[in-house]
Amino acid sequence: MELEQPDPVRAGRRHRVLITGAGGQLGRALRQEFAADDLVALSHKEWDVANPPSNSLLQGSFDLVLHAAAWTDVDGAEADPQGAAAVNITGTANVASLGAPLVAFSTDYVFDGRKREPYVESDGVNPLSAYGRTKLHGEAVAGPDAWIVRSSWLFGPTGDNFVRTMLRLGAERDEVAVVDDQRGSPTYVGHLAHAVRELIDADRPRGVWHLAADGDCTWADLAEAVFSEAGVNCRVRRVSTDELGRPAPRPAYAVLRSERAGAPRLPHWREGLRACMAALGTKEAK
Ligand SMILES: NC(=O)c1ccc[n+]([C@@H]2O[C@H](COP(=O)([O-])OP(=O)(O)OC[C@H]3O[C@@H](n4cnc5c(N)ncnc54)[C@H](OP(=O)(O)O)[C@@H]3O)[C@@H](O)[C@H]2O)c1
C-alpha cells in the first residue's frame, strides 16, 4: 500500500524555503525567523525578480516562497510607474511561476484612507498612488492560492525606514517637521515575520490577511516616541501632508486589522519600537 506523503507546509516541516528580496528590512527579519529551515535567501543582486527565474539557485522545488522583494520607493513610483510595475507586478508573476506555496507581501496603500475605522480584508480597495496600484496588481498576479499579507509602516534595525531616519535627524537637529494627518500602525519587521510563521504553521487558508501592529498613531506621534525611547532631545513640529508636499498621495487613514478567524495578533507598535531599539543597540555594539 502506498503511504500518502504529508504536505511539508501543512505539516509545519518545510524542507526548502525561498526568500526573495532577502537584503531588505523584511527579508532580513524573515531570514532570522525561518532560520531553522533550509533557506535559499536571494538578494536583489542574486535574483532580479523582474527577470524570469533562470538562476541556478532556483533549480528544484520549494516548499514555501516568501516574496519580500519589491519596489518600495513610493514617491519614485510616481516618476517611474513602469519601473515599479516591472518589479511589483511582473516580478511577482515571475515568483508565482515557480509554482510553490507563496506568501506575497502587500500594503495598506491599496486603500484610499477615507475610512475612519480599521480596514479589514473585505473592505474595497482604491489605491491613490502608482505604488499602491502596482502592489494591488501584484496581489492579483500572486494568484488565488497565495497568502497575501498586507502590512503597514514597516520599520526595523536595517534599511531606509522612518525610525532610522528620525534617529539620524534627531542627532543632527533641534527640531524636525513631521506629518500629523496620516494615521497608521507602525509595524516592526521582526513581529511581522513571526506572525507570518504563525500563519503558515497554523495552516491558515490562503487569501488576503491583514497583519499589522496593534494600536495606531500618526507619523508625528511615532517620531516623538522614537526620540523618547532613544533619549534624544529633538522637538517634533507637527505639519500637514500638504505642507510637506511629497509627490505621491498617501492614505490619511491606513490602520489595518484582521476580521479573519485565527489571524495572528501582533504586539503594539510601541513594543515593536522598543524591540527595534534593542536590535539597533545590539547591531551598534557589534
Ligand atoms: N516599507 C513599508 O513601510 C511597507 C509597508 C507595507 C508593506 N510593505 C511591503 O513589504 C514588503 C517588504 O518591504 P520592505 O520594507 O522590506 O522593503 P525594502 O527594505 O525596500 O526591501 C525590498 C527589497 O527588495 C529588493 N528589490 C527591489 N527591486 C528588486 C528586484 N527587481 N528584484 C529583487 N529584489 C528587488 C530591494 O533591493 P535593493 O534595495 O538592492 O533594490 C530590497 O532589498 C514589500 O512587498 C513592500 O511592498 C512595505
The ligand as a MOL file (V3000), in Angstrom:
LIG
                    3D

  0  0  0     0  0            999 V3000
M  V30 BEGIN CTAB
M  V30 COUNTS 48 52 0 0 0
M  V30 BEGIN ATOM
M  V30 1 N 8.2270 49.5510 3.9570 0
M  V30 2 C 6.9400 49.6780 4.3050 0
M  V30 3 O 6.5550 50.5900 5.0360 0
M  V30 4 C 5.9290 48.6760 3.8280 0
M  V30 5 C 4.6080 48.7970 4.2390 0
M  V30 6 C 3.6820 47.8560 3.8180 0
M  V30 7 C 4.0680 46.8200 3.0040 0
M  V30 8 N 5.3560 46.7350 2.5790 0 CHG=1
M  V30 9 C 5.7280 45.6270 1.7000 0
M  V30 10 O 6.5400 44.7350 2.4340 0
M  V30 11 C 7.4850 44.1010 1.5580 0
M  V30 12 C 8.9100 44.2820 2.1000 0
M  V30 13 O 9.2060 45.6660 2.1350 0
M  V30 14 P 10.4830 46.2280 2.9050 0
M  V30 15 O 10.0010 47.3010 3.7980 0
M  V30 16 O 11.3100 45.1260 3.4520 0 CHG=-1
M  V30 17 O 11.2370 46.9190 1.6970 0
M  V30 18 P 12.7910 47.1360 1.4430 0
M  V30 19 O 13.5340 47.2170 2.7240 0
M  V30 20 O 12.8610 48.2530 0.4490 0
M  V30 21 O 13.1940 45.7610 0.7610 0
M  V30 22 C 12.8160 45.4420 -0.5290 0
M  V30 23 C 13.9300 44.6050 -1.1040 0
M  V30 24 O 13.5740 44.2530 -2.4490 0
M  V30 25 C 14.7430 44.4180 -3.2260 0
M  V30 26 N 14.3860 44.6220 -4.6140 0
M  V30 27 C 13.9840 45.7590 -5.2340 0
M  V30 28 N 13.7970 45.5250 -6.5420 0
M  V30 29 C 14.0780 44.2100 -6.7440 0
M  V30 30 C 14.0870 43.3670 -7.8720 0
M  V30 31 N 13.7680 43.8320 -9.0870 0
M  V30 32 N 14.4430 42.0710 -7.7210 0
M  V30 33 C 14.7890 41.5910 -6.4960 0
M  V30 34 N 14.8120 42.3350 -5.3960 0
M  V30 35 C 14.4590 43.6320 -5.5220 0
M  V30 36 C 15.4780 45.5930 -2.6450 0
M  V30 37 O 16.8330 45.5470 -3.0280 0
M  V30 38 P 17.6420 46.9250 -3.3430 0
M  V30 39 O 17.4500 47.7710 -2.1360 0
M  V30 40 O 19.0230 46.4350 -3.5790 0
M  V30 41 O 16.9920 47.4790 -4.5630 0
M  V30 42 C 15.2720 45.3530 -1.1490 0
M  V30 43 O 16.2930 44.5170 -0.6400 0
M  V30 44 C 7.2390 44.7140 0.1840 0
M  V30 45 O 6.3560 43.8940 -0.5290 0
M  V30 46 C 6.5510 46.0280 0.4980 0
M  V30 47 O 5.7430 46.4710 -0.5660 0
M  V30 48 C 6.3060 47.6290 2.9780 0
M  V30 END ATOM
M  V30 BEGIN BOND
M  V30 1 1 1 2
M  V30 2 2 2 3
M  V30 3 1 2 4
M  V30 4 1 4 5
M  V30 5 2 4 48
M  V30 6 2 5 6
M  V30 7 1 6 7
M  V30 8 2 7 8
M  V30 9 1 8 9
M  V30 10 1 8 48
M  V30 11 1 9 10
M  V30 12 1 9 46
M  V30 13 1 10 11
M  V30 14 1 11 12
M  V30 15 1 11 44
M  V30 16 1 12 13
M  V30 17 1 13 14
M  V30 18 2 14 15
M  V30 19 1 14 16
M  V30 20 1 14 17
M  V30 21 1 17 18
M  V30 22 2 18 19
M  V30 23 1 18 20
M  V30 24 1 18 21
M  V30 25 1 21 22
M  V30 26 1 22 23
M  V30 27 1 23 24
M  V30 28 1 23 42
M  V30 29 1 24 25
M  V30 30 1 25 26
M  V30 31 1 25 36
M  V30 32 1 26 27
M  V30 33 1 26 35
M  V30 34 2 27 28
M  V30 35 1 28 29
M  V30 36 1 29 30
M  V30 37 2 29 35
M  V30 38 1 30 31
M  V30 39 2 30 32
M  V30 40 1 32 33
M  V30 41 2 33 34
M  V30 42 1 34 35
M  V30 43 1 36 37
M  V30 44 1 36 42
M  V30 45 1 37 38
M  V30 46 2 38 39
M  V30 47 1 38 40
M  V30 48 1 38 41
M  V30 49 1 42 43
M  V30 50 1 44 45
M  V30 51 1 44 46
M  V30 52 1 46 47
M  V30 END BOND
M  V30 END CTAB
M  END
